[in-house]
Every structure is written in C-alpha cells, then in structure tokens.
C-alpha cells in the first residue's frame, strides 16, 4: 500500500525517508496561471474551514507556473498532477511530458472560471496507450459526483486502470474537501469494485485524518490512500502512515 501526498501539498512535503509515501506535485496546467497577487487574494478570501459541512473550502483555480516549470522541479519518485483548461490541452500536455513521467489526470477541479467540457476529450488516450517501463502511475482523479457511465468511459474506452476517488466537491462558493467527502468516496469504491472487480487500482482520499479512516477505505476495497487536508497539520501524517 502507498500513501500519496495530494497536490498541492506534495509540492512541499516529501518524506524522503519513507518509501511508501509518494508526493503528487502541481496541479500543473499548460500555461502559467501563477498570478501571485490574484493567488494571495483568493487564498485570503476563499480558503477557510466550513464547520457546517466539515470540510475546507477554496476557490483558488489551479495557480501554477505551467508544466515546463513542473518538469524542471519533479523528482523521479514523484507524480505530476496535470489539468487541462481547454480540451486540446491534453494532447499538448502529452507532447511536452512524454511517456516517462508518472501522471495524475485532474479531471474535476470545480474552481476553474473556464467551463470547457474537457472530461470527454479522447486525447486523454495519449496517456493510457503510450506507457514506458519508467512510468508506473497513470491515474484519473475523478469528481465525487462521477457517474457509472463516466467511469465506463474512463475505464473501458480510455483505458484508465488507476482511479483516484476523489477530488473536491463542487459547491456554490468553491470546492469542498475533507470529512464531507467520505460518503462519496465510499460509494465510488463500492461502485468500481462491483463493476470491475479487482481490475482497477483504487486510490482513496477524502477526510483521512487517522488510521481508522485508512483501514475503513482499505476494507471497502481501496488499494492506496491519498492524504490531502490533513497536510494542514503535517505532524499528523507520521501517525497515519504505516507499512503493511
């Protein structure tokens, strides 16, 4: 079992002394979106804990300096989280990244101002059809609201066999993450296992705050665990991560 440090926390927390922890960096887009003033403004005005919904809310919109910067900073044991703003970005991202880097395809960021329907892009096949010996991870990170038909498209038509359940929940004032995601993650794990058995490698993330949460997801059928908002308290990670 592996523990993934979800983007953007994977940019900062590496845990190089633990071989079962994998940082996910990014999320990287094709072009630079790192307007520092706008980013600071959005952090100050949208990032907060929502006690009513037991989760963190943000509306940052994937600020980053672009994929070329990401490739210069990534280490071989890390994963690039990438996202498209326009449908044609997937093919261009693939042309830049190639086959040798591990990737997580962010299919469901709710905080983009752009509303392009990027989910159905057949260009995503570039990443699943073209693999190399040095590329172990090609993960689709899905929305908590992903339907069975969308899973069939990802798995049966595009060829993804590693699914991350799940991204933040779209709400009126941004994306909601944390404990509120648990029932969505549990439902998706059961849905995948029911329809595809053990063919799919599942990474479960959402509200993981202790070892009980880890064991719950593993018992439901997850293979690996993603740590996200718990990284706001990084000292907790050592209490959660363990070797099988």
C-alpha positions in Angstrom: 0.0 0.0 0.0 1.2 3.5 -0.9 0.3 6.8 0.7 0.1 9.8 -1.7 0.5 13.4 -0.6 -2.1 15.1 -2.7 -1.3 18.2 -4.8 -0.6 21.0 -3.9 0.7 19.6 -0.6 3.0 17.3 -2.5 5.0 20.3 -3.6 6.2 20.9 -0.1 6.0 17.6 1.9 8.4 14.9 0.5 9.0 12.4 3.4 12.0 11.0 1.5 12.8 8.7 4.4 9.5 6.8 3.8 9.5 4.8 0.6 5.7 4.2 0.8 4.9 7.9 0.5 4.6 9.4 -2.9 4.3 13.2 -3.4 1.9 14.4 -6.1 3.1 17.8 -7.4 1.1 20.5 -9.1 -1.5 20.8 -10.3 0.2 21.8 -13.5 -1.5 23.3 -16.5 -0.2 24.0 -20.0 0.2 27.8 -19.4 1.3 29.9 -16.4 -1.6 30.7 -14.1 0.6 31.9 -11.2 -0.5 35.5 -10.8 0.8 36.0 -7.3 -1.4 38.9 -6.4 -4.6 37.1 -7.6 -3.5 33.9 -5.8 -2.9 35.6 -2.5 -6.2 37.4 -2.8 -8.0 34.1 -3.5 -6.3 32.4 -0.6 -7.3 35.2 1.8 -10.9 35.4 0.6 -11.8 31.8 -0.2 -9.7 29.3 1.8 -11.4 28.5 5.1 -12.8 25.7 7.2 -16.6 25.2 6.8 -17.7 23.9 10.2 -21.3 23.2 8.9 -20.0 20.9 6.2 -16.9 19.5 8.0 -14.5 20.5 5.2 -12.2 23.0 3.7 -13.4 25.4 1.0 -11.3 27.1 -1.6 -11.7 28.7 -5.0 -8.0 29.1 -6.0 -8.4 27.9 -9.6 -5.1 25.9 -10.0 -2.5 28.6 -9.7 0.8 27.3 -11.0 3.7 28.5 -13.3 3.0 25.9 -16.0 4.0 22.4 -17.0 7.5 23.3 -18.2 8.4 24.6 -14.7 6.8 21.5 -13.2 9.0 19.2 -15.3 12.1 21.0 -14.1 11.2 20.5 -10.4 9.9 17.0 -10.3 11.9 14.0 -9.0 11.6 10.5 -10.5 9.7 9.1 -7.5 7.0 11.9 -7.7 3.8 12.2 -9.7 2.8 15.2 -11.9 -0.8 16.2 -11.3 -2.0 17.9 -14.6 -5.1 19.6 -15.7 -6.5 20.9 -19.0 -8.2 24.3 -19.3 -9.2 23.6 -22.9 -9.8 20.2 -24.5 -6.9 20.4 -26.8 -4.5 21.0 -23.9 -4.4 17.2 -23.2 -2.6 16.4 -26.5 -0.2 19.4 -26.0 0.5 18.3 -22.4 1.3 14.8 -23.6 3.7 16.2 -26.3 5.6 18.0 -23.5 5.5 15.3 -20.8 6.0 12.2 -23.0 5.9 8.7 -21.6 8.5 8.6 -18.9 6.8 10.7 -16.1 4.1 9.5 -13.7 0.9 11.5 -14.0 -2.4 12.1 -12.3 -5.0 13.5 -14.6 -7.1 16.0 -12.7 -10.5 15.7 -14.4 -12.7 17.6 -12.0 -11.4 20.8 -10.5 -14.5 22.8 -9.6 -12.7 26.0 -9.2 -11.9 27.0 -12.8 -13.5 30.0 -14.3 -13.4 28.3 -17.7 -16.2 25.9 -18.4 -14.9 23.8 -21.2 -16.2 20.2 -21.3 -12.7 18.6 -21.0 -13.8 15.3 -19.5 -14.9 13.8 -22.8 -11.7 14.5 -24.7 -10.5 11.4 -26.5 -7.0 12.9 -26.3 -6.7 11.5 -22.8 -5.9 8.2 -24.5 -2.4 9.5 -25.3 -1.6 9.0 -21.6 -3.1 5.5 -21.3 -2.0 4.0 -24.6 1.6 5.2 -24.5 3.4 3.8 -21.5 7.1 3.1 -20.7 8.9 0.9 -18.2 9.7 4.0 -16.1 6.0 5.1 -15.9 4.2 3.3 -13.1 1.3 5.7 -12.5 -1.3 7.0 -14.9 -4.1 8.0 -12.5 -7.5 9.5 -13.3 -8.6 11.7 -10.4 -12.4 11.9 -10.5 -15.2 14.1 -9.1 -17.2 12.8 -6.1 -20.2 13.2 -8.5 -18.8 10.8 -11.2 -21.5 8.6 -12.7 -21.2 4.9 -13.7 -21.4 6.0 -17.4 -18.5 8.3 -16.9 -16.5 5.6 -15.1 -17.2 3.2 -18.0 -15.9 5.8 -20.4 -12.7 6.3 -18.4 -12.0 2.7 -17.8 -13.5 0.8 -20.7 -12.9 3.3 -23.5 -9.9 5.4 -22.4 -8.1 2.6 -20.6 -7.5 4.0 -17.2 -6.9 1.3 -14.6 -5.8 3.6 -11.7 -8.6 5.7 -10.3 -8.3 8.3 -7.5 -11.6 8.7 -5.6 -11.9 11.7 -5.3 -11.5 15.4 -6.0 -13.2 18.2 -4.1 -17.0 18.5 -4.1 -18.4 21.4 -6.2 -20.3 23.9 -4.1 -21.6 27.4 -4.8 -18.6 29.2 -3.3 -15.8 26.8 -4.5 -14.6 23.3 -3.9 -15.2 21.5 -0.6 -12.8 18.9 0.7 -12.2 16.9 4.0 -14.6 14.8 6.0 -17.6 15.7 3.9 -16.2 13.6 1.0 -16.2 10.3 2.9 -19.7 9.0 1.8 -18.8 9.9 -1.8 -15.5 8.1 -1.7 -17.1 5.0 -0.1 -19.8 5.0 -2.7 -17.3 5.2 -5.6 -15.1 2.5 -4.2 -18.1 0.1 -4.0 -19.3 1.1 -7.5 -15.9 0.4 -9.0 -15.4 -2.9 -7.2 -19.0 -4.0 -8.1 -18.5 -3.4 -11.8 -14.8 -4.1 -12.4 -13.8 -6.3 -9.6 -10.0 -6.2 -8.8 -9.1 -5.0 -12.3 -8.8 -1.4 -11.1 -6.3 0.1 -8.7 -8.1 2.5 -6.4 -6.6 5.4 -4.5 -9.0 6.6 -1.8 -8.8 10.2 -0.4 -11.2 12.4 1.4 -11.2 13.1 5.1 -8.4 10.8 6.0 -7.4 12.0 9.5 -6.3 8.9 11.4 -5.5 5.2 10.9 -9.2 4.3 11.3 -10.0 6.2 8.1 -7.2 4.4 6.3 -8.5 1.0 7.4 -12.1 1.9 6.5 -11.2 2.7 2.9 -8.9 -0.3 2.6 -11.6 -2.6 4.0 -14.0 -1.2 1.4 -11.6 -2.1 -1.4 -9.1 0.7 -1.8 -5.5 -0.2 -2.7 -3.8 3.0 -1.7 -4.6 6.2 0.3 -4.3 9.9 -0.6 -3.6 12.4 2.2 -4.9 15.9 1.4 -6.3 18.4 4.0 -4.7 16.5 6.9 -1.4 18.0 5.5 -2.5 21.3 7.0 -1.3 19.5 10.2 1.7 17.7 8.8 2.8 16.2 12.2 -0.3 14.0 11.9 1.0 12.3 8.8 3.5 10.2 10.8 0.7 8.9 12.9 -1.3 7.8 9.9 1.3 6.3 7.6 2.4 2.8 8.3 4.0 -0.2 6.4 1.8 -3.2 5.7 
